[in-house]
Amino acid sequence: ILLAVLMLPFGWREGALATAALGSWFSTRREIHEANDFSFAPVKEVAWLFAGIFATMVPALAYLQANPPPLASDLEFYWTAGALSSVLDNAPTYVAFLAAALGQQHLTVGELADVQSFAASHAGTVEAISLGSVFFGAVTYIGNGPNFMVKAIAEHAKVKTPSFLGYVVRFALPLLLPVLADRK
């Protein structure tokens, strides 16, 4: 799997990973799945959530590119991308803010040359969007796909987890916010 991720080109990599997953599923005895209380329910829950997110992103991206918000500094991009990423997965957040930043320069996220040109001339903005989108995902369960998946798996296994707001108040704000605010 590691070699597939690191060495195979797009398309082949995904095919190799899907083949490995299917091979694992079909080569594992049913008793092992049952002993581990394996279920696809958490995967389905997360899949439906992300299908909805990505399906509704297309008009939002078009709007953001045509009407970019008046974010002027890299710090503004960091905090606003981070704020959105805390309640939306980091990938759609990153794309949304990259589209907005490109829109400010009258460029489009759908054009590779535009993205490369922007990244070369606005590296600080790309870094701010990247860091905000990724790091703030830990602020809530839904801010990052794996967070949400772990919560779904834990609940399926009847493990007590903090509520959405309980997690934010007890862990994210006191522990994460000071770290996230220390961006220099």
Secondary structure, DSSP 8 states (H G I E B T S, - for coil): -HHHHHHS-TTHHHHHHHHHHHHHHHHS-HHHHHHTT--SHHHHHHHHHHHHHHHHHHHHHHHHHHS-----SHHHHHHHHHHHHTTS-HHHHHHHHHHHHHHHTT--TT-HHHHHHHHHH-HHHHHHHHHHHHHGGGGSGGGSHHHHHHHHHHHHTT-----HHHHIIIIIIIIIHHHHHT--
